[in-house]
Amino acid sequence: MKKLIVPVLLAVLLGACSSSPDTGAEQTGAPVESRSSDGVKTVTAGDVGGTKLPAILTDPKSILSKRSVYFDYDRFDIKPEFKDLVAAHAKFLVDNRQFKMLIQGHTDERGSREYNLALGQKRADAIKKAMLLLGVREDQIESVSLGEEKPSCIEQSESCWSKNRRGDMLYAGEF
């Protein structure tokens, strides 16, 4: 009898430890997006989550086509020559509540990685704060720091470094 109990207990323990897929109604994973039969989703140029970017955002004659605010060395205050640019983008977002923006803060390569990440965040947050003060909703703007990770210029000169000290304003679909 003892010889029979040990294998039965072992089988019960192993059965309790096994896992099987949950077929219950409650699912905790991310929803799956449906695709066409070939598995490819068609996206047209300029289509941003079902909303096309207006031509004013891409027209080179429009102030809204400019997306970068440049900063002085080791600074994160918006220079006077960029205040109109920030105000124009803020007005666009106030008038078009369906649009969202990501502000990326950048630095030049001088300074430690940690310092540059913090400075890049302060630059992005300065632009975000200015826009919030101009009436943009908090849920329309996100600010992140890329530090020195995505330079626009890689030469070792002051003119190049000045191009990397910036905050880039990107609309949903551009990032």
N, C-alpha and C positions, 0 to 999 in steps of 0.2 A: 504494500500500500504506500509506504514511504517513497519507493522508487517511482511511483506514478504521480505523487503530489509535486515533487520537485520539477519535472518537465512541464506540468500544467501551470504551476506558478510562473515559471520562466516564460512560457508562451503568453500568459496574461500580461506580464510586465513588458515584454517586447511589443505586444499589441497596443498597449497604452502609450508607449513612446513613439509609435509611428504617427506620421502626419498624413492627412489627406486634404485635398483642396476643399475649401469652404464653399459650399453651394448656396449658402444662406443669402438673404436679400441685402444684408448690410455689406457694402464694399467700401474699403477705405483707400484704395488706390486712386490715382489720377484718372479722370475720364479720358477715354480714347476718342480721338477725333476721327470721324468717318472720312474715308477717301474714295475717290472714284475707282472703278474696276481695275485700272492700271496702277493704282496706288500713288498717283501724283496729283497734288492739289494745284490747280491753275491759279496763278497770281499775275495780275496785270501790273505793268510798270506804274509806279506812283500810288499803288493801292496800299493803304495803311489800315489793316484790320477792317477792311470793308469801306474805309473812308479814304478817298483820294486826297492827296495833299493839294491844296489850292495853288494855282500858278503863282500867286503872290509870294509864296514861300520859296520858290525856285527861280523866279525872274531876277536876273542879275541887276536890273535897274531898281529893284525893291530893296529897302533897308533890311527886310526880313530874310533876304537870301544870305545875309551875313550872319554867321553863327558863332563867331569867336570873340571873346572879351580877353584882351591882353593885360597882363599885370606886370608891375615893376618887380625887380629882384627882391625876393624875400618878403613880398607884400601880398595882401589879399583884399585890399580896398579897391573898389571899382573906380578907375580913372574917369575924370569928367568927359573925355571924348567918347566913352562907351555907354554913358548913361542914357542917351537917346536910343541906342540900339537895344538895351535892356528894356526900356520903356515901351518900345515898339513891339517887342516880343510879348511883353506882359499884356499890352492892349489886345494883341491878337488872341492870346489865351483867354482873356476875360470875355472877349466877343465870341469865342468859339470854344465853349466849355467841353466839347467832345474830344478835343485834342489834349495829348499828354506830352510832357517834355522830360528828357533826361539831360541833366547838366553834368558834364564830365570835367573835373578839375585836373589840370596837368601842371607839371613843374619841369624845370630843366634838370640836367643830370647831377648838378652840384648838390651836395648834402647827402645825408644817409638815406637809405630807402625808407625808413620809418618816418624821418623828418619830412621827406617829400610826399609821402602818403598823407600825412597830417596837413601839410600846407596845401596840397591839392584839394583836400576836403574843405578846408577853410575858403578856398577860392570858389568852389562849387556852391558852398553854402551862402557865400556873400551874394552871388547872383540870385540864388533861390530866395533869400531874404528880401532882396530888393523887389523881386517880382511879387512876393506875397504882400509886401507893403503897398504895391500898386493894384491889388485886388485879385490876383490869381489865387485859385483855391489850392489848398495844401495837397489834395489828391491828384492834382494835375502835374505836379513837379516832383522829381526825384533827383537827388544829388549824390554823386559818387566821386571818389578820387581814383585816378589812375596813376598818380604820382609821375614818375619819370618813365613809365612803361611804354607809352605810345608817343614818342617824339614826332613832331612834324618835320624836324630838321636834325641831322646827325653830325653836322660839322662842329668843330671845337672853336667856336667864336661867339662873341657877345651878340652879334646880329642873329645868329642861329639860336642861341639860348633864349633870346627874347621872343622868338616864335613859339617856343615850347612852354613858356609861362602863360598859360591861357585857361579859359573855361569855355568849353564847347557846348552849345545848346542844340540838342538833337530832338526832333519830333518823333513820336512813335512811328515805327516803320523804317527809321533811319539808323536805328541801333539794334 
